[in-house]
């Protein structure tokens, strides 16, 4: 299923990768992560690909990890598709651009921190609900988010886990520009094509210089987050959160210390 839920289109040096899982708000499951990794690996070695553009279909970017996958510990082992996807976007040498409409939740936010340009529709909503699931953030976000938005704002996003709108995301610095609803795709596509027309080696080297100082710290942070994330998946708090999700009720963490 994953391959057809990740749409690939190539045009003017831009590889578009679109989440397309109707009825699930584009939630990403293991096969979809595998398809993303394959596409990013091919893009890295294909000189015709100058830029990778992430988009969402069906009115949303992505509602994040498929909750069902949280119940399978193998989903988050070091060689799993999700961890390989995180490695691929964190190590990408070519520019990554995103156009966000509707929901961007969990990995739908943390992956944006690895993108070089992000454009959002006015009605987009961004949420990192990890603590509400008894989990911790991933994808190096505990390093990247405070660096971009500041420590207190990062704490607001991570600890409270409440959704923020596109205007606030832009003010916080992890969205470049807010456009009218329905126009994020075209705006992001235009920016991606503009990048694709520039000198490719100069673009890659400039991106490398911009991110040089964070490389080692980012690798260490991703590894540390992943280890704690895997532990949290089998925690009593996470069990309560997943049970509450399945029963469509609010989790009750009152008995936990």
N, C-alpha and C positions, 0 to 999 in steps of 0.2 A: 504493500500500500504506500510506503513512504515515497517511492520514486514519483508516483503520479501526484502526490501531495506537495511536492516541491517542483514547481514549474521552472524550466530553464528557457531563456531567450537571449540570443546574442545579436547585438546591433551596434554598429559604429564603435566597436572596441569595448563595449560594455556588456558584461555578463549579468543578466537579471536573474535573481533567484527569488521566487515568490512563494510564500506560504499559502497553501490552498487546501484547507481541510474544512469544508463546509459542514456546519452543524456542531463543530467543536471549537469555533472561534479561532481556528488555525493553531490549536494546541499542538506542540511538537512531540512526537513519539520517537522511539528508537529508530525505526526505519527511515523516518524523515531526517533525523540527525545523520544517519549513514549516507543518505542522498546528498545532504549538504556537504559533508566531508569529501565525498567523491568529487563533487563539483568544484570545491575550493582547491583540492589537490590538483585537479586538471587545470584550473585557472592559473595556478601558480607556475605551471610549466609551459603554458601556452602563450607565446608572444603576441598572439592576436587579441588576447584578453588584456586590456589596459586597466580596467576598473571593474569591481564587483558591486552590484546594486541589490540591496535587500528590500523587498516589498511584501505586502500582504494583500490577499484577495478577500472578497466577501465582506468588505467594510471594516476589517480589523487587520492590525499588524500580526500579532500573535498573543494568545492568552497564556503563553509560557509552556513549561513542561506539562505533558499529559500526566495528571495526578496518578493515573493507574500505574505509571512507570515507577513512581516513588515506592511502590510496594515490592519492587524487584531490586534487591541490592546490587545485582549485576549491572544495572543501568548506569551506576556511577563508579565503576571500577576504573583504574587508570587507563585501560585500553578500550573502554566503552565508546560508542559513537558520540555520546554527549561530551565526554572529556576530550575526545579527538577534535570535536567541533570547537570547543573552547581554545584548544591549542592552535587550531588553524586560524581563528580570527585574531588571537593574540600575537601570532607570529607572522601574520600576513604582510608581505612586502608591498603589494599593490594596494592602491586606495580602496577603502570600503565606504560606501555611501548607503544611507537608508532613507526611505520615504515612509512615514508613519501616519496611518489613519486609524481611528478607533482605538482599540485596546492594545497596549504594550505592557505585558505583565511578566514579572520574574525575569527569565532569560531574555524576554522581549525588551527589557530595559538594560540589563547588564551587558548584552551584546552591543548595544548602542554606544557604550563607553569605549568600545574598540573601533568604532567607526570614525572616519575622518570628517565626514559631513553628515548631518542629520536634519531632515526637513519634516515638519509635522503639520497636519491639518488642525484647524482651530479646535475641533471637537475631540482630538486625541486625548487619551488618558494614560498616564504612566504610573505603574504601581509595583512595588517590591514587597510582596506579602509574606516573606520568608518566616518572620517571627510568629506570625499568625498560624503557620503550619508547623511550628515547633522546630524550624530549620534555621540555617544561617545563609547569608548571601554566598554567591559563587562567581566564577569567571573573573576573579581579580577585582571585583567591585569594591571590596573593603580598602583597597589601595587607590583605585582610579576615582571612585566617587568623591571621597574627601578632597582629593587633589583638584577636581573640577569644580565642585560646588561649595567646599568648605566643610569643616568637621560638624558644626551644629546642623547644617542643612542635610548633610549625609545621615546624621543621627535621626533627624526627622523622617527621612525617606525610609531608612532601614528599620529603626526601632518601632516607630508607629506603624509603618507599612501602609499608610493611607495613599490613595490615588491623588496625583496632582495633574493639573491641566497643562495644555501645551504652552500657554503663556508663562506659567511658572517654570516649566522645564526650560524654556528659552532664557528666562531671567536667571535661572540657576546655572545655565551654561552647557547643558548637555544636548540642547537642540539649537541649531544655527538660526533657523528661521521658521516662523509660523505663517502658514498660508490658509486660504479659504478651504473649507472641507471639500474633499474631492480633488484638490490640486496638488497634494503632497507628492503623488507619484510623478506627475509631469515636472514639478520643480526639481525633485531629486534626479530624475532622468536627465534634465537639462544640465544640472551640475556635473553629473557623472560623465556625460558626453563632452563637456568642456574640459574636464580632467583628461579624458581619453585623447584629446587632440594635442595635449602638451607633450613635451619631450619625456618619454617614459622613464629613462634612467634618472633624469633630474627629479622627476616626481618621486620615484622610489627612494632615492638618496635623501631627498628633503624630508620624506616621511620618517626614514630611519633616524635622521638627526633630531627631528622633533621628539621622537620617542626613546632616544638612546639612553637617557638617564634612568628610565623606569624599567628597563628590560629585566635585569637580574631580580629586582624587587618584585616585579610582576610574576615571574616564574615561581618565586618562593611563596608569594601570596596565594596564587592559584593552588599550589600543592597543599598549603596549610588549610585553606578553605575547604578543599575537596575532602581532606581527611576528616575534618570536623563534620562536614555535611553528611558523609557516609555514616558516621557514628550517630548523628541526629536522626537519621532515617529509621533507626530501630529503637529510638527513645520512647518512653511512655508519653511524653508530650506530643510527639509526632503521631503516635498511635491514636491519641485522642483527637487530634486535628483531622486526620484522615477519616476517622469514624464519623466525626461531625460533618465533614464534607459529604460523605456518602449518604448520611441521614438528613442532609440539608438543614442543619441546625448550627448554631454558634458553638465553637468549642468551649469547654469549661476547664480552665487551667487552675482553678482555685485550690485544688488539692496538692499542687506541685510547689516545691520550695525553690 
